[in-house]
Amino acid sequence: MNCPHCQRLLYSRSQRKCGYCGRELPAEILFSEAEVEKIRAEQQAINHRRALAKAKEEEEKEEAAKAGGDMPAAFIT
């Protein structure tokens, strides 16, 4: 979606002003508060899954190291 004033690509539809020309964007272009909250909730869920995956990966690395290095070093990063 482009800015109706300068025609440049919008960085975000949750920001009230264009990142290029700085002019106020019309309300019909912006995400509604409900859409913004939905996006935030989805991002929090993604971040939570990433944190869990990272913790699991770290735990697996520690277990592999404790097991005496049975796994080739190429698989342990």
C-alpha positions as a printed Julia matrix, in Angstrom:
77×3 Matrix{Float64}:
  0.0     0.0    0.0
  1.28    3.46  -0.87
  1.0     6.84   0.8
 -1.81    8.83  -0.85
  0.31   12.0   -0.59
  3.76   11.01  -1.87
  2.91    7.62  -3.42
  5.83    5.9   -1.64
  5.47    2.45  -0.12
  4.23    2.59   3.48
  6.48    1.04   6.14
  3.59    0.28   8.45
 -0.15    0.69   8.47
 -0.08    1.02  12.24
  1.89    4.3   12.12
 -0.24    7.42  11.8
  2.25    9.29   9.58
  4.07    8.38   6.38
  7.72    7.49   6.98
  8.78    9.46   3.88
  6.74   12.65   3.68
  5.58   12.74   7.32
  2.01   13.59   6.44
 -0.92   12.17   8.39
 -2.4     9.03   6.83
 -6.16    8.69   6.37
 -7.94    6.45   8.9
 -9.16    4.09   6.17
 -5.54    3.16   5.36
 -4.53    2.45   8.97
 -5.11   -0.82  10.79
 -7.92   -0.68  13.31
 -7.09   -1.02  17.01
 -8.47   -4.58  16.9
 -6.18   -5.45  13.97
 -3.16   -3.94  15.75
 -3.93   -5.96  18.9
 -4.34   -9.14  16.84
 -0.97   -8.55  15.15
  0.7    -7.91  18.53
 -0.79  -11.09  19.99
  0.4   -13.12  16.98
  3.9   -11.65  17.31
  4.0   -12.48  21.03
  2.97  -16.07  20.25
  5.71  -16.34  17.62
  8.3   -14.95  20.05
  7.16  -17.42  22.72
  7.49  -20.38  20.32
 10.97  -19.19  19.31
 12.04  -18.92  22.94
 10.77  -22.44  23.64
 12.55  -23.82  20.58
 15.79  -22.09  21.58
 15.57  -23.43  25.12
 14.94  -26.94  23.8
 17.9   -26.64  21.42
 20.18  -25.48  24.24
 19.0   -28.35  26.43
 19.71  -30.84  23.64
 23.21  -29.4   23.19
 23.9   -29.76  26.91
 22.63  -33.33  26.92
 24.81  -34.18  23.92
 27.85  -32.68  25.64
 27.13  -34.63  28.84
 26.74  -37.85  26.85
 30.42  -37.73  26.09
 30.36  -36.18  22.7
 28.8   -39.12  20.87
 27.47  -36.68  18.32
 29.94  -35.4   15.67
 31.07  -31.82  16.29
 29.56  -30.75  12.97
 26.1   -31.23  14.48
 26.82  -29.24  17.62
 26.84  -25.52  16.95
